Amino acid sequence: MTGLAWPEPAPPLRIESFFDEATNSVSYLIADLPTRAAAVIDAVLDFDLASGKIATASADRILNSAEQQGLEIRWILETHVHADHLSAGAYLKQRTGAQTAVGKGILEVQRTFAPIVGAEGMALDGREFDRLLNDGDRLPLGSLEIEVMATPGHTPACVTYLVGDAAFVGDTLFMPDYGTARCDFPGGNARTLYRSMQKILSLPPETRLFLCHDYKAPGRDTFAWETTVAEQRERNIHIGGGVEEEAYVAMRQARDATLKVPKLLYPAIQVNMRGGRLPEPVGGRRFIKLPVDAPDGLAD
């Protein structure tokens, strides 16, 4: 399923979305039409957990669309280290030569998760990415600029990308009828997330917000991943209508305590904190490690 989001008359920025229903994830191909310079945001690598098989069909759809439109992909951007799908960043870099970038909080993510998943030998300095981004950084995209807004809370590495009247917010916000991101992963923080969301909601009300996921809230029959600052301010079921920080933190922490671990958490983290690269091979094969939480004495 793909969707185009560009009103008439067409502005310089074109946004094409690619929805992956297997992971409920949305990737974006954005382009400056006058110069044909393009960027990819949150690309998905297809992964079958049961068999361990990896495929590139989702990423190839983006590449094919860029080729058909005569676009040059210059940036491969991650809004954060995803816990629910594998990143196709390394594959796209190999195919296009584009630069990869992620928030500088990736350093905390690597330091936190490397011991959890037994990632011995990682340098833990973010070298897997070409650029580590700080709040306020600007990336050239033809005649446009991509401004980086640090929005941690869901994870330490979360950033929002601002281009014209569009903001790509990752997992920070969902559609108004679904709410906001969980904060119970290592390094997540509900209070930090609340303050990051206030930064986003301080943007002009007509700012278009493009989301990284949708799960179809109860009562809604179709997937959706575009909203506005005004809609979020008014109708978001978790923060709309001016919910205060303490109330939000209490709600978020109570809700997070009921949530299950994402089924792709450990495969996703091991690949995504490496910029979409697979772990180094052992004996000619590559392995995803799964931490085991066993009762005392079981391993004796």
C-alpha positions as protocol buffer text, in pm:
chain_id: "A"
residue {
  index: 1
  type: MET
  ca { x: 0 y: 0 z: 0 }
}
residue {
  index: 2
  type: THR
  ca { x: 143 y: 340 z: -94 }
}
residue {
  index: 3
  type: GLY
  ca { x: 9 y: 689 z: -61 }
}
residue {
  index: 4
  type: LEU
  ca { x: 100 y: 1032 z: -191 }
}
residue {
  index: 5
  type: ALA
  ca { x: 63 y: 1341 z: 24 }
}
residue {
  index: 6
  type: TRP
  ca { x: 101 y: 1657 z: -180 }
}
residue {
  index: 7
  type: PRO
  ca { x: -177 y: 1913 z: -231 }
}
residue {
  index: 8
  type: GLU
  ca { x: -237 y: 2107 z: -551 }
}
residue {
  index: 9
  type: PRO
  ca { x: -55 y: 2307 z: -669 }
}
residue {
  index: 10
  type: ALA
  ca { x: 238 y: 2079 z: -600 }
}
residue {
  index: 11
  type: PRO
  ca { x: 491 y: 2231 z: -357 }
}
residue {
  index: 12
  type: PRO
  ca { x: 867 y: 2174 z: -388 }
}
residue {
  index: 13
  type: LEU
  ca { x: 843 y: 1894 z: -129 }
}
residue {
  index: 14
  type: ARG
  ca { x: 690 y: 1567 z: -239 }
}
residue {
  index: 15
  type: ILE
  ca { x: 614 y: 1298 z: 19 }
}
residue {
  index: 16
  type: GLU
  ca { x: 547 y: 936 z: -73 }
}
residue {
  index: 17
  type: SER
  ca { x: 456 y: 686 z: 195 }
}
residue {
  index: 18
  type: PHE
  ca { x: 506 y: 309 z: 201 }
}
residue {
  index: 19
  type: PHE
  ca { x: 305 y: 110 z: 454 }
}
residue {
  index: 20
  type: ASP
  ca { x: 429 y: -231 z: 567 }
}
residue {
  index: 21
  type: GLU
  ca { x: 130 y: -408 z: 719 }
}
residue {
  index: 22
  type: ALA
  ca { x: 346 y: -694 z: 855 }
}
residue {
  index: 23
  type: THR
  ca { x: 505 y: -451 z: 1104 }
}
residue {
  index: 24
  type: ASN
  ca { x: 248 y: -170 z: 1090 }
}
residue {
  index: 25
  type: SER
  ca { x: 535 y: 57 z: 987 }
}
residue {
  index: 26
  type: VAL
  ca { x: 545 y: 352 z: 749 }
}
residue {
  index: 27
  type: SER
  ca { x: 852 y: 452 z: 547 }
}
residue {
  index: 28
  type: TYR
  ca { x: 883 y: 776 z: 353 }
}
residue {
  index: 29
  type: LEU
  ca { x: 1049 y: 888 z: 34 }
}
residue {
  index: 30
  type: ILE
  ca { x: 1069 y: 1267 z: 36 }
}
residue {
  index: 31
  type: ALA
  ca { x: 1200 y: 1475 z: -251 }
}
residue {
  index: 32
  type: ASP
  ca { x: 1278 y: 1831 z: -351 }
}
residue {
  index: 33
  type: LEU
  ca { x: 1110 y: 1833 z: -691 }
}
residue {
  index: 34
  type: PRO
  ca { x: 1311 y: 2115 z: -854 }
}
residue {
  index: 35
  type: THR
  ca { x: 1644 y: 1939 z: -792 }
}
residue {
  index: 36
  type: ARG
  ca { x: 1523 y: 1576 z: -760 }
}
residue {
  index: 37
  type: ALA
  ca { x: 1722 y: 1539 z: -436 }
}
residue {
  index: 38
  type: ALA
  ca { x: 1559 y: 1282 z: -207 }
}
residue {
  index: 39
  type: ALA
  ca { x: 1577 y: 1125 z: 136 }
}
residue {
  index: 40
  type: VAL
  ca { x: 1437 y: 802 z: 281 }
}
residue {
  index: 41
  type: ILE
  ca { x: 1302 y: 795 z: 635 }
}
residue {
  index: 42
  type: ASP
  ca { x: 1261 y: 476 z: 842 }
}
residue {
  index: 43
  type: ALA
  ca { x: 1305 y: 214 z: 569 }
}
residue {
  index: 44
  type: VAL
  ca { x: 1194 y: -143 z: 651 }
}
residue {
  index: 45
  type: LEU
  ca { x: 1393 y: -462 z: 592 }
}
residue {
  index: 46
  type: ASP
  ca { x: 1163 y: -763 z: 558 }
}
residue {
  index: 47
  type: PHE
  ca { x: 1227 y: -1028 z: 824 }
}
residue {
  index: 48
  type: ASP
  ca { x: 1051 y: -1355 z: 898 }
}
residue {
  index: 49
  type: LEU
  ca { x: 1106 y: -1438 z: 1264 }
}
residue {
  index: 50
  type: ALA
  ca { x: 1016 y: -1807 z: 1236 }
}
residue {
  index: 51
  type: SER
  ca { x: 1262 y: -1887 z: 958 }
}
residue {
  index: 52
  type: GLY
  ca { x: 1518 y: -1612 z: 1007 }
}
residue {
  index: 53
  type: LYS
  ca { x: 1487 y: -1517 z: 640 }
}
residue {
  index: 54
  type: ILE
  ca { x: 1553 y: -1159 z: 533 }
}
residue {
  index: 55
  type: ALA
  ca { x: 1426 y: -998 z: 213 }
}
residue {
  index: 56
  type: THR
  ca { x: 1442 y: -652 z: 59 }
}
residue {
  index: 57
  type: ALA
  ca { x: 1106 y: -621 z: -118 }
}
residue {
  index: 58
  type: SER
  ca { x: 990 y: -327 z: 95 }
}
residue {
  index: 59
  type: ALA
  ca { x: 1311 y: -132 z: 42 }
}
residue {
  index: 60
  type: ASP
  ca { x: 1313 y: -217 z: -327 }
}
residue {
  index: 61
  type: ARG
  ca { x: 971 y: -56 z: -366 }
}
residue {
  index: 62
  type: ILE
  ca { x: 1126 y: 269 z: -246 }
}
residue {
  index: 63
  type: LEU
  ca { x: 1425 y: 233 z: -477 }
}
residue {
  index: 64
  type: ASN
  ca { x: 1200 y: 157 z: -775 }
}
residue {
  index: 65
  type: SER
  ca { x: 983 y: 461 z: -706 }
}
residue {
  index: 66
  type: ALA
  ca { x: 1289 y: 686 z: -679 }
}
residue {
  index: 67
  type: GLU
  ca { x: 1427 y: 549 z: -1004 }
}
residue {
  index: 68
  type: GLN
  ca { x: 1097 y: 596 z: -1188 }
}
residue {
  index: 69
  type: GLN
  ca { x: 1083 y: 959 z: -1076 }
}
residue {
  index: 70
  type: GLY
  ca { x: 1449 y: 1032 z: -1152 }
}
residue {
  index: 71
  type: LEU
  ca { x: 1529 y: 1103 z: -786 }
}
residue {
  index: 72
  type: GLU
  ca { x: 1873 y: 1091 z: -629 }
}
residue {
  index: 73
  type: ILE
  ca { x: 1858 y: 955 z: -274 }
}
residue {
  index: 74
  type: ARG
  ca { x: 2110 y: 1153 z: -69 }
}
residue {
  index: 75
  type: TRP
  ca { x: 2003 y: 1075 z: 287 }
}
residue {
  index: 76
  type: ILE
  ca { x: 1887 y: 762 z: 468 }
}
residue {
  index: 77
  type: LEU
  ca { x: 1739 y: 883 z: 795 }
}
residue {
  index: 78
  type: GLU
  ca { x: 1621 y: 702 z: 1107 }
}
residue {
  index: 79
  type: THR
  ca { x: 1387 y: 868 z: 1353 }
}
residue {
  index: 80
  type: HIS
  ca { x: 1517 y: 628 z: 1622 }
}
residue {
  index: 81
  type: VAL
  ca { x: 1641 y: 274 z: 1683 }
}
residue {
  index: 82
  type: HIS
  ca { x: 1323 y: 81 z: 1608 }
}
residue {
  index: 83
  type: ALA
  ca { x: 1209 y: -210 z: 1824 }
}
residue {
  index: 84
  type: ASP
  ca { x: 944 y: -350 z: 1590 }
}
residue {
  index: 85
  type: HIS
  ca { x: 1107 y: -374 z: 1249 }
}
residue {
  index: 86
  type: LEU
  ca { x: 1455 y: -415 z: 1104 }
}
residue {
  index: 87
  type: SER
  ca { x: 1606 y: -115 z: 929 }
}
residue {
  index: 88
  type: ALA
  ca { x: 1695 y: -131 z: 560 }
}
residue {
  index: 89
  type: GLY
  ca { x: 1941 y: 155 z: 608 }
}
residue {
  index: 90
  type: ALA
  ca { x: 2257 y: -42 z: 531 }
}
residue {
  index: 91
  type: TYR
  ca { x: 2101 y: -203 z: 224 }
}
residue {
  index: 92
  type: LEU
  ca { x: 1986 y: 133 z: 86 }
}
residue {
  index: 93
  type: LYS
  ca { x: 2327 y: 284 z: 152 }
}
residue {
  index: 94
  type: GLN
  ca { x: 2488 y: 0 z: -41 }
}
residue {
  index: 95
  type: ARG
  ca { x: 2250 y: 53 z: -333 }
}
residue {
  index: 96
  type: THR
  ca { x: 2258 y: 435 z: -344 }
}
residue {
  index: 97
  type: GLY
  ca { x: 2572 y: 561 z: -171 }
}
residue {
  index: 98
  type: ALA
  ca { x: 2356 y: 795 z: 37 }
}
residue {
  index: 99
  type: GLN
  ca { x: 2461 y: 905 z: 384 }
}
residue {
  index: 100
  type: THR
  ca { x: 2296 y: 749 z: 688 }
}
residue {
  index: 101
  type: ALA
  ca { x: 2198 y: 953 z: 993 }
}
residue {
  index: 102
  type: VAL
  ca { x: 2037 y: 905 z: 1334 }
}
residue {
  index: 103
  type: GLY
  ca { x: 2007 y: 1103 z: 1656 }
}
residue {
  index: 104
  type: LYS
  ca { x: 2320 y: 1124 z: 1872 }
}
residue {
  index: 105
  type: GLY
  ca { x: 2129 y: 936 z: 2142 }
}
residue {
  index: 106
  type: ILE
  ca { x: 2226 y: 623 z: 1949 }
}
residue {
  index: 107
  type: LEU
  ca { x: 2537 y: 620 z: 2169 }
}
residue {
  index: 108
  type: GLU
  ca { x: 2324 y: 563 z: 2480 }
}
residue {
  index: 109
  type: VAL
  ca { x: 2120 y: 298 z: 2298 }
}
residue {
  index: 110
  type: GLN
  ca { x: 2435 y: 111 z: 2197 }
}
residue {
  index: 111
  type: ARG
  ca { x: 2584 y: 131 z: 2548 }
}
residue {
  index: 112
  type: THR
  ca { x: 2258 y: 10 z: 2701 }
}
residue {
  index: 113
  type: PHE
  ca { x: 2171 y: -274 z: 2466 }
}
residue {
  index: 114
  type: ALA
  ca { x: 2510 y: -414 z: 2368 }
}
residue {
  index: 115
  type: PRO
  ca { x: 2549 y: -600 z: 2700 }
}
residue {
  index: 116
  type: ILE
  ca { x: 2184 y: -710 z: 2695 }
}
residue {
  index: 117
  type: VAL
  ca { x: 2215 y: -880 z: 2356 }
}
residue {
  index: 118
  type: GLY
  ca { x: 2576 y: -993 z: 2393 }
}
residue {
  index: 119
  type: ALA
  ca { x: 2709 y: -763 z: 2121 }
}
residue {
  index: 120
  type: GLU
  ca { x: 3074 y: -815 z: 2208 }
}
residue {
  index: 121
  type: GLY
  ca { x: 3319 y: -617 z: 2001 }
}
residue {
  index: 122
  type: MET
  ca { x: 3094 y: -323 z: 1912 }
}
residue {
  index: 123
  type: ALA
  ca { x: 3282 y: 6 z: 1927 }
}
residue {
  index: 124
  type: LEU
  ca { x: 2979 y: 181 z: 2086 }
}
residue {
  index: 125
  type: ASP
  ca { x: 3067 y: 510 z: 1917 }
}
residue {
  index: 126
  type: GLY
  ca { x: 2801 y: 524 z: 1644 }
}
residue {
  index: 127
  type: ARG
  ca { x: 3048 y: 461 z: 1364 }
}
residue {
  index: 128
  type: GLU
  ca { x: 2788 y: 250 z: 1183 }
}
residue {
  index: 129
  type: PHE
  ca { x: 2619 y: 578 z: 1080 }
}
residue {
  index: 130
  type: ASP
  ca { x: 2764 y: 859 z: 869 }
}
residue {
  index: 131
  type: ARG
  ca { x: 2610 y: 1136 z: 1081 }
}
residue {
  index: 132
  type: LEU
  ca { x: 2505 y: 1153 z: 1445 }
}
residue {
  index: 133
  type: LEU
  ca { x: 2255 y: 1434 z: 1473 }
}
residue {
  index: 134
  type: ASN
  ca { x: 2212 y: 1700 z: 1739 }
}
residue {
  index: 135
  type: ASP
  ca { x: 1909 y: 1914 z: 1812 }
}
residue {
  index: 136
  type: GLY
  ca { x: 1902 y: 2199 z: 1561 }
}
residue {
  index: 137
  type: ASP
  ca { x: 2122 y: 2036 z: 1297 }
}
residue {
  index: 138
  type: ARG
  ca { x: 2025 y: 2105 z: 935 }
}
residue {
  index: 139
  type: LEU
  ca { x: 2073 y: 1870 z: 641 }
}
residue {
  index: 140
  type: PRO
  ca { x: 2065 y: 1999 z: 282 }
}
residue {
  index: 141
  type: LEU
  ca { x: 1807 y: 1850 z: 47 }
}
residue {
  index: 142
  type: GLY
  ca { x: 1838 y: 2032 z: -282 }
}
residue {
  index: 143
  type: SER
  ca { x: 1669 y: 2370 z: -241 }
}
residue {
  index: 144
  type: LEU
  ca { x: 1520 y: 2256 z: 92 }
}
residue {
  index: 145
  type: GLU
  ca { x: 1662 y: 2187 z: 437 }
}
residue {
  index: 146
  type: ILE
  ca { x: 1582 y: 1911 z: 683 }
}
residue {
  index: 147
  type: GLU
  ca { x: 1591 y: 2046 z: 1038 }
}
residue {
  index: 148
  type: VAL
  ca { x: 1654 y: 1805 z: 1324 }
}
residue {
  index: 149
  type: MET
  ca { x: 1452 y: 1833 z: 1646 }
}
residue {
  index: 150
  type: ALA
  ca { x: 1560 y: 1608 z: 1932 }
}
residue {
  index: 151
  type: THR
  ca { x: 1248 y: 1440 z: 2074 }
}
residue {
  index: 152
  type: PRO
  ca { x: 1367 y: 1168 z: 2315 }
}
residue {
  index: 153
  type: GLY
  ca { x: 1148 y: 981 z: 2559 }
}
residue {
  index: 154
  type: HIS
  ca { x: 1034 y: 676 z: 2365 }
}
residue {
  index: 155
  type: THR
  ca { x: 1407 y: 608 z: 2318 }
}
residue {
  index: 156
  type: PRO
  ca { x: 1714 y: 828 z: 2379 }
}
residue {
  index: 157
  type: ALA
  ca { x: 1786 y: 851 z: 2005 }
}
residue {
  index: 158
  type: CYS
  ca { x: 1446 y: 979 z: 1892 }
}
residue {
  index: 159
  type: VAL
  ca { x: 1447 y: 1280 z: 1659 }
}
residue {
  index: 160
  type: THR
  ca { x: 1184 y: 1456 z: 1450 }
}
residue {
  index: 161
  type: TYR
  ca { x: 1269 y: 1572 z: 1098 }
}
residue {
  index: 162
  type: LEU
  ca { x: 1118 y: 1906 z: 991 }
}
residue {
  index: 163
  type: VAL
  ca { x: 1090 y: 1988 z: 622 }
}
residue {
  index: 164
  type: GLY
  ca { x: 872 y: 2281 z: 515 }
}
residue {
  index: 165
  type: ASP
  ca { x: 529 y: 2230 z: 671 }
}
residue {
  index: 166
  type: ALA
  ca { x: 593 y: 1860 z: 739 }
}
residue {
  index: 167
  type: ALA
  ca { x: 731 y: 1686 z: 1047 }
}
residue {
  index: 168
  type: PHE
  ca { x: 832 y: 1319 z: 1058 }
}
residue {
  index: 169
  type: VAL
  ca { x: 786 y: 1227 z: 1423 }
}
residue {
  index: 170
  type: GLY
  ca { x: 875 y: 858 z: 1435 }
}
residue {
  index: 171
  type: ASP
  ca { x: 701 y: 676 z: 1721 }
}
residue {
  index: 172
  type: THR
  ca { x: 664 y: 981 z: 1945 }
}
residue {
  index: 173
  type: LEU
  ca { x: 299 y: 1029 z: 1849 }
}
residue {
  index: 174
  type: PHE
  ca { x: 41 y: 803 z: 1689 }
}
residue {
  index: 175
  type: MET
  ca { x: -289 y: 901 z: 1531 }
}
residue {
  index: 176
  type: PRO
  ca { x: -502 y: 1103 z: 1775 }
}
residue {
  index: 177
  type: ASP
  ca { x: -736 y: 808 z: 1835 }
}
residue {
  index: 178
  type: TYR
  ca { x: -442 y: 582 z: 1930 }
}
residue {
  index: 179
  type: GLY
  ca { x: -234 y: 806 z: 2154 }
}
residue {
  index: 180
  type: THR
  ca { x: 140 y: 820 z: 2220 }
}
residue {
  index: 181
  type: ALA
  ca { x: 452 y: 605 z: 2237 }
}
residue {
  index: 182
  type: ARG
  ca { x: 546 y: 364 z: 2514 }
}
residue {
  index: 183
  type: CYS
  ca { x: 841 y: 456 z: 2734 }
}
residue {
  index: 184
  type: ASP
  ca { x: 931 y: 133 z: 2911 }
}
residue {
  index: 185
  type: PHE
  ca { x: 1226 y: 25 z: 2696 }
}
residue {
  index: 186
  type: PRO
  ca { x: 1571 y: 76 z: 2856 }
}
residue {
  index: 187
  type: GLY
  ca { x: 1650 y: 447 z: 2824 }
}
residue {
  index: 188
  type: GLY
  ca { x: 1286 y: 548 z: 2776 }
}
residue {
  index: 189
  type: ASN
  ca { x: 1126 y: 807 z: 3004 }
}
residue {
  index: 190
  type: ALA
  ca { x: 763 y: 922 z: 3015 }
}
residue {
  index: 191
  type: ARG
  ca { x: 846 y: 1267 z: 3152 }
}
residue {
  index: 192
  type: THR
  ca { x: 1104 y: 1324 z: 2881 }
}
residue {
  index: 193
  type: LEU
  ca { x: 854 y: 1210 z: 2618 }
}
residue {
  index: 194
  type: TYR
  ca { x: 590 y: 1452 z: 2747 }
}
residue {
  index: 195
  type: ARG
  ca { x: 831 y: 1743 z: 2712 }
}
residue {
  index: 196
  type: SER
  ca { x: 936 y: 1629 z: 2365 }
}
residue {
  index: 197
  type: MET
  ca { x: 574 y: 1614 z: 2255 }
}
residue {
  index: 198
  type: GLN
  ca { x: 522 y: 1969 z: 2377 }
}
residue {
  index: 199
  type: LYS
  ca { x: 798 y: 2078 z: 2139 }
}
residue {
  index: 200
  type: ILE
  ca { x: 615 y: 1913 z: 1851 }
}
residue {
  index: 201
  type: LEU
  ca { x: 279 y: 2056 z: 1959 }
}
residue {
  index: 202
  type: SER
  ca { x: 435 y: 2404 z: 1971 }
}
residue {
  index: 203
  type: LEU
  ca { x: 482 y: 2394 z: 1594 }
}
residue {
  index: 204
  type: PRO
  ca { x: 227 y: 2586 z: 1383 }
}
residue {
  index: 205
  type: PRO
  ca { x: -117 y: 2418 z: 1406 }
}
residue {
  index: 206
  type: GLU
  ca { x: -128 y: 2343 z: 1034 }
}
residue {
  index: 207
  type: THR
  ca { x: 201 y: 2150 z: 1045 }
}
residue {
  index: 208
  type: ARG
  ca { x: 151 y: 1806 z: 894 }
}
residue {
  index: 209
  type: LEU
  ca { x: 272 y: 1521 z: 1113 }
}
residue {
  index: 210
  type: PHE
  ca { x: 382 y: 1197 z: 948 }
}
residue {
  index: 211
  type: LEU
  ca { x: 392 y: 894 z: 1176 }
}
residue {
  index: 212
  type: CYS
  ca { x: 603 y: 579 z: 1174 }
}
residue {
  index: 213
  type: HIS
  ca { x: 323 y: 338 z: 1272 }
}
residue {
  index: 214
  type: ASP
  ca { x: -50 y: 283 z: 1275 }
}
residue {
  index: 215
  type: TYR
  ca { x: -247 y: 2 z: 1435 }
}
residue {
  index: 216
  type: LYS
  ca { x: -607 y: 108 z: 1353 }
}
residue {
  index: 217
  type: ALA
  ca { x: -762 y: 221 z: 1679 }
}
residue {
  index: 218
  type: PRO
  ca { x: -1087 y: 46 z: 1780 }
}
residue {
  index: 219
  type: GLY
  ca { x: -1369 y: 167 z: 1561 }
}
residue {
  index: 220
  type: ARG
  ca { x: -1146 y: 274 z: 1271 }
}
residue {
  index: 221
  type: ASP
  ca { x: -1149 y: 56 z: 958 }
}
residue {
  index: 222
  type: THR
  ca { x: -852 y: 198 z: 767 }
}
residue {
  index: 223
  type: PHE
  ca { x: -487 y: 261 z: 838 }
}
residue {
  index: 224
  type: ALA
  ca { x: -376 y: 623 z: 864 }
}
residue {
  index: 225
  type: TRP
  ca { x: -43 y: 791 z: 930 }
}
residue {
  index: 226
  type: GLU
  ca { x: -88 y: 1163 z: 860 }
}
residue {
  index: 227
  type: THR
  ca { x: -235 y: 1414 z: 1103 }
}
residue {
  index: 228
  type: THR
  ca { x: -169 y: 1775 z: 1209 }
}
residue {
  index: 229
  type: VAL
  ca { x: -49 y: 1958 z: 1515 }
}
residue {
  index: 230
  type: ALA
  ca { x: -398 y: 2106 z: 1559 }
}
residue {
  index: 231
  type: GLU
  ca { x: -562 y: 1761 z: 1553 }
}
residue {
  index: 232
  type: GLN
  ca { x: -314 y: 1625 z: 1806 }
}
residue {
  index: 233
  type: ARG
  ca { x: -360 y: 1922 z: 2040 }
}
residue {
  index: 234
  type: GLU
  ca { x: -736 y: 1882 z: 2035 }
}
residue {
  index: 235
  type: ARG
  ca { x: -804 y: 1509 z: 2005 }
}
residue {
  index: 236
  type: ASN
  ca { x: -508 y: 1294 z: 2106 }
}
residue {
  index: 237
  type: ILE
  ca { x: -654 y: 1052 z: 2360 }
}
residue {
  index: 238
  type: HIS
  ca { x: -343 y: 1072 z: 2581 }
}
residue {
  index: 239
  type: ILE
  ca { x: -241 y: 1439 z: 2567 }
}
residue {
  index: 240
  type: GLY
  ca { x: -514 y: 1627 z: 2381 }
}
residue {
  index: 241
  type: GLY
  ca { x: -696 y: 1913 z: 2550 }
}
residue {
  index: 242
  type: GLY
  ca { x: -399 y: 2022 z: 2758 }
}
residue {
  index: 243
  type: VAL
  ca { x: -325 y: 1719 z: 2979 }
}
residue {
  index: 244
  type: GLU
  ca { x: -73 y: 1819 z: 3248 }
}
residue {
  index: 245
  type: GLU
  ca { x: 268 y: 1654 z: 3279 }
}
residue {
  index: 246
  type: GLU
  ca { x: 208 y: 1468 z: 3606 }
}
residue {
  index: 247
  type: ALA
  ca { x: -120 y: 1321 z: 3481 }
}
residue {
  index: 248
  type: TYR
  ca { x: 42 y: 1210 z: 3158 }
}
residue {
  index: 249
  type: VAL
  ca { x: 339 y: 1048 z: 3332 }
}
residue {
  index: 250
  type: ALA
  ca { x: 111 y: 855 z: 3567 }
}
residue {
  index: 251
  type: MET
  ca { x: -106 y: 736 z: 3278 }
}
residue {
  index: 252
  type: ARG
  ca { x: 191 y: 640 z: 3061 }
}
residue {
  index: 253
  type: GLN
  ca { x: 368 y: 445 z: 3333 }
}
residue {
  index: 254
  type: ALA
  ca { x: 53 y: 257 z: 3431 }
}
residue {
  index: 255
  type: ARG
  ca { x: -25 y: 173 z: 3069 }
}
residue {
  index: 256
  type: ASP
  ca { x: 331 y: 64 z: 2990 }
}
residue {
  index: 257
  type: ALA
  ca { x: 322 y: -181 z: 3278 }
}
residue {
  index: 258
  type: THR
  ca { x: 52 y: -376 z: 3089 }
}
residue {
  index: 259
  type: LEU
  ca { x: 225 y: -393 z: 2749 }
}
residue {
  index: 260
  type: LYS
  ca { x: 396 y: -698 z: 2603 }
}
residue {
  index: 261
  type: VAL
  ca { x: 748 y: -697 z: 2463 }
}
residue {
  index: 262
  type: PRO
  ca { x: 740 y: -642 z: 2083 }
}
residue {
  index: 263
  type: LYS
  ca { x: 799 y: -973 z: 1907 }
}
residue {
  index: 264
  type: LEU
  ca { x: 1086 y: -833 z: 1701 }
}
residue {
  index: 265
  type: LEU
  ca { x: 1251 y: -637 z: 1983 }
}
residue {
  index: 266
  type: TYR
  ca { x: 1578 y: -829 z: 2007 }
}
residue {
  index: 267
  type: PRO
  ca { x: 1631 y: -890 z: 1634 }
}
residue {
  index: 268
  type: ALA
  ca { x: 1543 y: -529 z: 1560 }
}
residue {
  index: 269
  type: ILE
  ca { x: 1769 y: -378 z: 1824 }
}
residue {
  index: 270
  type: GLN
  ca { x: 2068 y: -592 z: 1722 }
}
residue {
  index: 271
  type: VAL
  ca { x: 2037 y: -487 z: 1358 }
}
residue {
  index: 272
  type: ASN
  ca { x: 1917 y: -129 z: 1400 }
}
residue {
  index: 273
  type: MET
  ca { x: 2177 y: -14 z: 1649 }
}
residue {
  index: 274
  type: ARG
  ca { x: 2426 y: -120 z: 1379 }
}
residue {
  index: 275
  type: GLY
  ca { x: 2257 y: 102 z: 1120 }
}
residue {
  index: 276
  type: GLY
  ca { x: 2079 y: -189 z: 953 }
}
residue {
  index: 277
  type: ARG
  ca { x: 2386 y: -413 z: 941 }
}
residue {
  index: 278
  type: LEU
  ca { x: 2362 y: -775 z: 1048 }
}
residue {
  index: 279
  type: PRO
  ca { x: 2581 y: -907 z: 1331 }
}
residue {
  index: 280
  type: GLU
  ca { x: 2923 y: -1033 z: 1227 }
}
residue {
  index: 281
  type: PRO
  ca { x: 2924 y: -1396 z: 1106 }
}
residue {
  index: 282
  type: VAL
  ca { x: 3035 y: -1681 z: 1328 }
}
residue {
  index: 283
  type: GLY
  ca { x: 3156 y: -1989 z: 1144 }
}
residue {
  index: 284
  type: GLY
  ca { x: 3019 y: -1849 z: 819 }
}
residue {
  index: 285
  type: ARG
  ca { x: 2668 y: -1781 z: 952 }
}
residue {
  index: 286
  type: ARG
  ca { x: 2507 y: -1479 z: 1115 }
}
residue {
  index: 287
  type: PHE
  ca { x: 2307 y: -1510 z: 1436 }
}
residue {
  index: 288
  type: ILE
  ca { x: 2052 y: -1303 z: 1626 }
}
residue {
  index: 289
  type: LYS
  ca { x: 2090 y: -1351 z: 2001 }
}
residue {
  index: 290
  type: LEU
  ca { x: 1797 y: -1384 z: 2238 }
}
residue {
  index: 291
  type: PRO
  ca { x: 1852 y: -1311 z: 2609 }
}
residue {
  index: 292
  type: VAL
  ca { x: 1692 y: -1582 z: 2821 }
}
residue {
  index: 293
  type: ASP
  ca { x: 1525 y: -1509 z: 3154 }
}
residue {
  index: 294
  type: ALA
  ca { x: 1525 y: -1848 z: 3328 }
}
residue {
  index: 295
  type: PRO
  ca { x: 1420 y: -1948 z: 3683 }
}
residue {
  index: 296
  type: ASP
  ca { x: 1699 y: -1997 z: 3936 }
}
residue {
  index: 297
  type: GLY
  ca { x: 1854 y: -2342 z: 3912 }
}
residue {
  index: 298
  type: LEU
  ca { x: 1715 y: -2427 z: 3568 }
}
residue {
  index: 299
  type: ALA
  ca { x: 2056 y: -2402 z: 3404 }
}
residue {
  index: 300
  type: ASP
  ca { x: 2232 y: -2605 z: 3675 }
}
